[in-house]
Every structure is written in C-alpha cells, then in structure tokens.
Amino acid sequence: MAEAVPVDHAPKLDGTLDDPLWLTAKPITDFRQREPFEGKPPTEKTEVRILYTRHAVYFGIRCYDSQPSRIVATELRRDVRQDLDDHFEILIDSNHDRRGAYVFEINSLGTQSDGLIVEEQGGSDGGDFDRGWDGVWTSEARIASDGWTATIEIPFTTLNFTHASEVIWGLNLKRFIRRKNEEDLWSAYRRTFGITKVSEAGELRGVKDIGSGRLFIVKPYGLARYDKQSGQDPLFPLTGGVDVKYGLTSKLVLNLTANTDFADTEVDLEPFNLTPFKVFIPEKRQFFLENAGIFNFDMGDQDQLFFSRQIGIDPITGQQVPINGGAKLTGTFGRTELGIMDVDTRSSGPNPYANYVVARLKEALWAGSYIGVMGIDKRSGDALDDFNQTGGVDTRLVFFKDWFVDAHMAGTRSPFAPSGASDVGASLSYRSNWLDGIVERRKIGPNFNPEVGFIERADSNETYGDLTFKVRPEIPSVRELQFESFILHAPDTRNEVSTQEWQGTFRAEFNNGAYTDNDIADVFTQRITTPFHIYKNAFIPNGLYHFARHQLTYGSGQDRRFTYSFFERFGGYYGGTLNEFRVRANYRPTAKFSLSASETWDRFRLPLANGNFSVLLASLQGNYSFTRFLTFTSLVQMDTSNAQAVSANFRLRYNYRPDSDIYIIYNVGTQFASIAPANPPQIRETRFAVKFTYSFFP
C-alpha cells in the first residue's frame, strides 16, 4: 500500500526532486524483479514519492543507477514505444474495479507515452497497454550523476475523476533498465503477471477532499489539402471538423466527432500477401483507437467480431471513405462495462453511404473473468446488400490465476443469406513459468459474414493444440530456451480437407534482448478453391497442395544504438518453392535522430508459365526530433509487385500546446493498405495537407 501526501500547491516540475515538498512524502522503494529473476531484489534502487492537490496528483521518481553513462535514452517522439530505452510506467486504476487502468510511461528524456488496459489485456501490438488513448499531463526528466529523475503531473480531469471525499486507487509501478533487460515492479511481479495484471495491483490511499472539474475537451480542426487520385482531376478542399470528449460521470465518457479526418494518421506499411486469406492490419485512427479495448470480441487468432478498419476504409483498395460523424459512449456502471458506437459515412466512388451501430456489454465476474454480449448493425445504400447484422456472446473465466477458459457464440444476418451463418468456439489455456498450453475447438459456418469484423476464413471446423516448454538453464548470457509445437486441423464444415499445419519451433532469448526463433519444420496442407492471385499475371490454380517450410531468425541485442535482425524461410510453396529473406536494421545515433530500414526479398519458383519471379519490398524510415514537441518523420517504401513501385510519406508535427498540433503532410502512394485476400490493386494518390488542431476546455 502507498500513501499520497496533500500539499497546498504543486511542487516544482523541472525533472528533479530538489523541491522540499517532495521530502514530505514517504518514498516507495519495495520493488521486485519480474525479469530476469522473479521476486528477487532489483539490481538498482528506485524511489517514488506521491503528492496531490485538489486538482492533480504528482509523482516524483528517482531511478538510481550505478552506471549512469549507460542509461539508454534515445526517443523524443510522443506515443512511440519506449522498449529500446530505460523507462518508467505508472498504472492507475482510478475506479478501483481491478479490471482496467490508465498507464503513463516516461523515459529519461521526459518523453511521454500513455494508454489504457482493459480487462487485464495489453495492447494489440503486444505491449503493456493499448496506446490509442491520449491524456493531457506534463512530465520532465533529468539524467544525473547517480541515475535519472522525473516529475509528473496528472490532472484529475485526465483520469475523468471529478470529486471525492476519500479515494482508494489501484496502483502499480514499473521500471525497465534497458542494458540489463531488467523489469522491476512494485506489485504483480510474477513472470506470468506483469503490469497488465490490474487485479494484482497495489493500492494508493491518502487522497482526500479533491474537487476537480468535469472532463470536457473540445478539439476542432482545420484542413487545407491538395489531393490527386489516379485517373481523376485534382481537388483542393478546405474543410474542418471537431472532436468532443465529455465525462458524463467519473466512469462514463462520451466521444463525439463531426466530419472526421485522418490526414495526420501514420501510413500503413505495405504488405505483400503470401496467403489466400485476409491480412490483419492494426487500426491507427485516433477516434477508433480510444477505448478500443472495450469493443474487443476475440474469436481466436486475430479474428474479431468487430474490426473498426471496416468503417471508413475500403477493405479492397484501402481508399478512405468520408465520415460524416460519430458518437461513442464508453465506461462502466457498477460491475458492467459498456461501449456504444454510432458512425455514419457518406458515399464515395464505389462505396455507398452506410451507418454502423455497435453495442458491447461486459459483466465482471471474479478477477479477470467476465461474460459479455455484442451486437453490430450495418445499414448501407447498396441495393444488393443493404444490411448486415452480427450478434455474439462471449466469456472468459480465470481459475487459480493460471487457467483460462474462453468461449464464444456468434451469428450474422444478411439479405438472402442461407443457413450456416454462425461461429462457435471454446479454448482452454494454461500459463506458467515453465509451460504454456492451449487446446481450442471452433466451427465457422460457410455463410458466417461479419461485414464489420475480421475473419481470416469461413467454412472451417478447427481443432488446434499448442504446447510451449520454457526452461532457464544456467548458461552464460542465455535467459530462456523455448520448445514449441502446435497442430492445426481445419477441414471445411463438410469435413473435406481444407487447411492443416503442424510445426516444431526452437527459440532462445538472451539476457541482452537478443533472440533466435527457428522453425525446425512447418508442414502445410492447403486447398485452393479460387485461383490465388500472387503476382501481376501469375495465379496459383485450384487444387490440394502439400509442402513444408523451414525458418531461421536472429535478432541482435536491444541495448545498442544499432540493432538488426535476419529472417530466412525456405522450402516448398504451392507446387514449387519460395525463398523469403528479410533484414531489418535500426540506428539511433542521438536522441534527436533515428533511422530504420527493412528489405524483404521473395524468390518464387512455381510450375507456371510465368512462375519464376521475385518480389522486393523495402522501406526506409527516418525520424528527426528538433525537440519533444517538434518532430519530422519520413517513410519511403518500395514494392515491385506494383506497377508504381515507390511510395513516400513525409510528416512534420508541432505539438504547440497539450493535445494541440500543427501537421504538414506530403504523401505519394496509399495511406491505408488493403486487408483483402491475395494482392488486389490499390488506388494511388498524391496528397499535400496542412492540418491545425486546437484543444481547449470550455
């Protein structure tokens, strides 16, 4: 348990703890290692002091370091993952419901990243939290002769916390020391827990008689743009819109958006699809990212009953579909978690107007467990497909902290849809320090069609099993060895062979963050029922294919300014052979400048008239931070499977006040990638835009 101390005014927030006010708070020092030695004392001492006024809470952080010259500090861009730096995370469960929480992350340069944890789940990118939420808070940090210090101010309005006579919050703290690959936590330091385990967080007491204003943020934007698409005349639109965030209560937030624009959204990395199935590409648009975890309805692997990229983006071409506006209500009341969304889009090219309504309810059971329902209704101007409705029930049950039961039932309704429009599945999984395992059964009907979801393939009767053994031998520099094997048997619902795969894998993780990941064997059986467009005028014909592939991967240590990885996969491929070679490198010579490059070379030898060809994908990304608040990013990509192989994106961002920005953007190519099976052509555009946002509190 931690104690916060009241003060009548804010301490000095200069990144040091020189202000005498910090001495009035008792330091939190009892951290334990999660990695590499679970439960052991940290190798470096950490102290955290907590103060508060009527309107904000303050954290003073001192990270002692016996070798301060080896502190890794390379990132100045806000909301970028800080895994390559020394950093510190603060988790606040302000509702104290032990289900969800805010997370605030800072590195030794004062760079901010923040997000949410929902139902004890981390981010979709595998990180500690979902980074879609942006809060207004301030931070500074300094590197000193004995380590580094940081000061943080978090207004109660940012936590949507209006007033209270006495407060008990869930709290957890995490320090990461990059050169040692060491993770120290105040609570939930079991290796299978981590900071995402909100139910295992500690408590913060002592906060009394606070009176903050209600969360109310209005954020208008103005946009000037030049837009030229292939085969069309250029456009010079001047437009504007507004986003509003309003706290109805301390636990319910209403988001409104009008004439929504995503010009400032980062472009997708261009994929080259080697499979006959859809490609999952994560959401990047801010309106859909915020509180996105509430709408999560997982059906196994990457399949989701609701996938927000189906709104406002053509799934085949990646073309943007203009959004008139939307509303989103998210939060909790009692033990129930609620999410309601309504978004309206207007017609654009081949895309008719449409309206989307999504509703999600989850009822908390015991720690980490819930039962939920979801309903989705899509109405469209397409005369042949004027509606699509989806509904489902799901649950997660946690037993003895290490056993998990997940189950779901879902169905869809569309015009003229025959039977077989259901998806039913369940899994049992176990996680421990030495063994991870899962057994899963799932049946997807041939006409299951969630148009606002993501399903890799329908018409499947799947059985899946996976076991991973983990050992930590006393071998110098080696942290963990893993041996994994899985089998997937997925005939169609008529019990005809469709997809089969089994794999054996060996991995090694090293103390400095280096790794190796090797597929000893990856054996496939796959039936193609529609000619698979793999490249330009090359189509893989229908048939039943058997082939095996092998993989070698190595990633360098993550504690250096230059990091790299190699990936090599080779073997059979749909009656021929395919060799995939990929190299990636990152170079961070200073905190202001970073450079990353990747290249993938796919060499095909297929028994087709035009089956001998190669595809090259390459990208070069450069970032320059003039300060924490003025950054320039550039991304140049090449994909030789496209007629116009090169695309480029350049973006200058000036964060001139909290939550307010000026963007200057130039883009040639696509902004959003296709998620369709195979590799359909995409619409190419040239766009120059200047966007201005201003966030204020009425």
Helices and strands as residue ranges (DSSP letters): E 2-3, E 5-6, G 20-24, E 32-35, E 46-52, E 56-64, G 68-70, E 87-93, E 101-107, E 112-117, E 138-144, E 147-155, E 163-177, G 178-180, E 182-185, G 198-200, E 202-211, E 216-229, E 238-247, E 252-258, H 286-289, G 292-295, G 308-310, E 323-333, E 336-345, E 354-364, E 370-380, E 387-399, E 403-413, E 422-431, E 435-444, E 460-471, E 478-490, E 499-510, E 515-528, E 532-535, E 538-540, E 543-555, E 562-573, E 576-587, E 593-605, E 612-625, E 630-639, E 646-657, E 660-669, E 685-693
